[in-house]
Amino acid sequence: MGLIKDVYSARFYNELAAVAVGVIPAFDKTGFVKKALSPAFKNMEWKERMLHTTQVLHLFMPKQFGKAAKLLVKLVDELVKTGVSDGLLPYIFLPEYVAMYGIDHFRESVYALEQITQFISAEFAVRPFLLKYGDEMIGVMTGWSTHKSAAVRRLASEGSRPRLPWALAIPALKKDPSPLLPLLENLKNDPSETVRRSVANNLNDIAKDHPGVALSIARKWKGTSAATDAIVKHGCRTLLKQGNPEVLALYGLTGTAITVSDFTVTEKHVKMGDSLSFTCTITNTGKKVQKVRLEYGIYYLRANGQLSRKVFKVSERDYAPGEVCTVTRRQSFKAITTRVFYPGKHEVSVIVNGEEKVKHPFVLK
């Protein structure tokens, strides 16, 4: 498997230029490829190459953004006609072009983003417009939430997420998510699973800053349909992991007749690259069926010497009266790009219906 930056290559630029020459007036195919494959290109990482591609294309486009925007849409149409449908990642530079050069051209940019996102997602490119145009852009995106294209409807919910990962932050929506609520309301029964999952992610973002707002939506939507129930459950996942009592009660996860015993951590010392193993016994000591959400927490040592808990779900199911279940789990400490491991004292815990029942230390070496 090659490096992600290698989606930009001589072959890619030649194929792109071959399409562009039939769309963009007086397009200099040879000059474009030469500029794209500049001496500095070889040492660029993926994002640098993406931005570089955007800037190089700009050199060969009309300087008037309105004309350029129409040509971008025509270029997308032509790419589709030539059969481009898989491996779309390198084309993320197309919506980036709109974000980079169209920020002062609202109407033309909105049109271009609406069209381009049906080819390659514009969820990142739409963020600068939310920052600059605020309610006006939210109004456009609320309109997009009833669009015939699922890709445009997804852009409405995904692009407006208050905490979209790896994207520009939208402080106004983190402070007050109320402008998003009509948009999300339009999408709660969307026929597309991809759109519904995006709605759930948006709701989960809201829950991190405004749990009361998310809970109000959850109570309102729960029971509407199986699909909407799935949105609510996924949208409440952070609150569930936090053990929020109101959301636990909403899902009937309030019983106290569940005990945890025989909690054993197999390795007292774990080497980086190895795994931690632990086991415990879960018992329903009551006389009624009890719904149990079983999780475990790993308290990771941070650079500042403090412990920070991350919660992992094991299961959520009914336990019959008197039922006994032995649970074994293994947690890897192999190097990953999303977390830095620090040697020292860590802890592992077992969580039942949001309540931490037992906790045990171990050392990462």
N, C-alpha and C positions, 0 to 999 in steps of 0.2 A: 504494500500500500504506500503510495507516494505522499509527499508533504502537501498540505492543503494549499500552500502558496503556488504549487505547480499546476493548479487549475488555470493559471495564467501562463501561457507558453506561446512559442512561435506559432504553433499549429492553431491555437485559439485565436490569436490576433489575425492570422491569415484568413481563417474561416469567417471571422466577424467582418473583416474588411471586404471579403467577397460578397457578403450580403449588403453591407453599407454602401458599396459603390453603385448599387442599383436603386438606392433610396435617397441618398444625400447628394444634392447637385454638386458636380465638380469635385467629388470626394477623391482625395489623393491616397489611393490604396497603398502604394509603395511608401509614401511619406509617413502614413499612419503607422504602419508596421515598424518602420525604422525608429520612429519616435518612441513607440511602445517598448521596443527592445533596446532601450538606451543602455549605455555602459553601466549605469547605476542599477538597472533592473535586476541583475543577477543577485545582488545583496539585499534586495527588498524582501520583507516578510509579507504575509498574506494581505493584511489591511493596507500596508503601504502600496502594494501592487494594485489593489482595488482602487484606491484614491488616485494613483498614478494613471490608471486606465481612464478614469473619469476626466482627469485634467488633459490627457492627450486627446481624447475624443473632442473635447471642447475646442481644441485648436483647429479642428477640421469641420466644425459646425458653424451655422450662421451666428453672428454675434447677438442678434436680436433674439431674446429668449423665447418669445412667442412662436417664432418660426422653428427654433430648435426643438421646442416641446412637441410640436406637431410631427416633426421628423423622428423624434424618439419613439412616438407611438407608431408611426409607419414602420420603423425599424423592427419594433417588437412584432408587428403583424407579419412582416416578411420572415422573421426568424421562425415564427410559428409555421408559416407556409413551407419552410424548408425542412420542417420535421424536428426542430429543437423542442424537446419536451422533458428530457431527463438531464441530470447533471446541470441544473440551472444556477448553481451557486455563483459561478464567475460573473453572471449577468446582474448581480446585486449592484454593480456600478451604474446601472441605468436609473433606478430610483435615486441613487446617490447624486447623480448629475442634477436632478431636479432640486434636491436639498441644497446642493452647493451653489447652483447658479440661478435658481428660480425663487429664492426666498423673498425677493421684492416684487414678484409677479404672482400674486395670490391666485387669481382666476385661472391663469394658464397652468400653474403648478398643480392645482387641485384636479383639473382635468387630466393632466399627464399621470399623476399618481393613481387616479382611479383606473386608468387604462393599463398602466404598467404593472400594477399589483396583480392583475389577472394572469400575468406571465411570471413575475418574480416578486415576492412580497416586499412591500414598501413600508413595513412597520417601523423601521429605523428612520427612513427618510421623512416620514410625516412628523417626527418629533420637533424639529426646528419650527415648523409651522404652528404647532400647538403652543410653543413658547412665545412666538411673536404675535400670533393672531388670537390666541385664547378662545373666548366664547364663540368667535366667528368660525374658527376651525372646528370646535366641538359641534357647532350647528351643522357643518358640512358632514362630519363623521356620523352624526345622528341620522342624517339623510342616507348615508351609506349603509346604515344598519338595516335598511329595507330594500337594498339593491338586489337585483335578480341574480347577481354573481356571488357565490359563496366566498370567493376570494376577496371581494370588496367588503362584504359583511364582516369577514374576519379582520380585515384591516381596521374596521371601525372599532372592534373590541380590543384587538391586540395592540394596535398602534396607540390607543388611549390608556393603556395600563399605567397606573401611577408609578409602578416600580418595574417596568420592563427591563429585564436583565441585559447588560451590555449596551444599554441605550441611554440617550440624554434623559436626565431626570426632569420631571414636570412638577416643580414645587407646588404650584397652585392646586393641582389635582391631589397631591399627597395631603395638602392642608384641608381641602374641601372637595370630596369626590362627588358631591351632589349633582354637578352638571353631567356626570356619566350615567346617572340612574335611568333616564328615559331611553338612552341608547341600549343599555343592558336589558331593560324591560322588553324592548323590541326583539331581542335575540334569545330570550329564555326558552323559547320553543323552536329554535332554529332547526331545520331538517338536516343540517350538516353537523356531523360529530366534531369535525375540526373547528367549526365556529363555536359550538357549545363548550368545547374544552378551553377555547380562548376566553369565553365568558367566565368560566370557572376560575381561570388564572387571574382575570381582572378582579373578580370578587375576592379572591385570596389576597391580592395586593391591597385592596381596600381594608380587609380584615386586619392587616398588620398595623395600620395607623388608626383605623376607626372600627374597632370590633363591634360597637353598638350598631353602626350602620349595616355592617355585613350580617349581623344577627337578625336585624329587622327584615332585610331582604330574604334571608334564609327562611324565616317564619312565614313570610308572605308567599314564597314560591314553593315551599315543601308541600308535596302532595298534588301538585299540578299535573305531573305526568312522570313516568319512569325516567325519561330523558332529563327533565328539569331536576328531578331528585338527584340524579347523578351530578349535575352542575353544582347543586347546593352542597353535596357531600364533598366534592373535590374543592369547591371554593372555601369550605370551612376547615380544610386540612390543617392549616397553621393553628387555628383556634383549638382543634382537637388535640394536636401535639402539645399545645401549651396547657392542656387540661382545663380549658375554660368551662366553668360549671354550667353556664347557660347553654352552650352548644352540646355539652355532654348530656344534659337533661333533654334537649331537643331530640336526641337519638336514643334515649332510654338507657344511657350508660351511667346509671347512678347507684347500682346495687353495692352493698357493702359485705355481702356474704361470700366474698372470694378471698381465699388466702394464698399466699406464696410461701413455699417451704423448700427445704433442701437446695437452697441457692448455692451453687458451686462454680467457682471460677477455676478452670483447669490450669491456666498458666498465670502464675503470680508475676512473672517477668516475660515480656513479649519483645522480641527483636523487630526492628523496623523491617518490613517486607514479609513478616510472618502474620499469623492470625491469633486472635483471642477467642477461646472457646468457653462457653458457660452453659449451665443447665439449671432448671428449676422445676418445681411441681406446682401446678395450679389446681386448686380444689374449690368447687362450689359447695360450701358447707350449709347452704340454705335448703329450703324445702320447695323452692320455686325455680323455674327456668330463669337463668340470668344471662343477659347479653353482656359479653365481655370484649372490650377492646384491649388487646394485649400489645404492649410496646416495650422497647428497652431503650435506655439512654446511655450514650457514651459521653463522658465528661472529658473533652479534649483539653490538653494543656496548651495555652496560648503563649505568644511571644512575651506578653507582659507578666507571665507567671500565674495568671488566673485560669480557672477552669470554665469551660463553656460547653453546655450540654447540647447535643444533637440527638433527636429522637427518631427511632426507626420502628416502623409498624411490623408486628409479627402476624397478627390475625384479628379479626372481629367476627365473633359468632356466638351462638347460644350455648351455654353450658347447662346440661341437665342437672337436676338435684342430685348431689352426691358425686357428680362426675369429677374424676381425677385425670389430669393430663400432664405428661412430662414434656417439657419444651427444651430443645437444645438449639443453640445458635452459635455461629462463627462470624467474627468481625475482622475483616482484613485490614492490615496496616501497610499494604503495598503502596508505593508512591503514586499519587494521583495529581492531576494538574489543578484541581479545585480546592485542595487543602494541603497545608504544610504541617507535617507532624513534628512535634518537639519532644525530645526525650525527657522522661521524668514521670512523676506520679499522675496517673489518670484514674478514672472511676467508671464503673458500669452499674447500671441500675435496672430494675424491672418495674414497669409501670402498668397498673391495672385501672382502667376507666379514669385515666388522668391523674391517678394518685400513685406516687412513687412508694413502692412497698418495701423494697430492700435495695441496698447499695453496697458495692464492694470495691476496694482499691486494687490497682495493679500498676506495674511500672513498665513503661515503654523504654527500651534500651536502644 
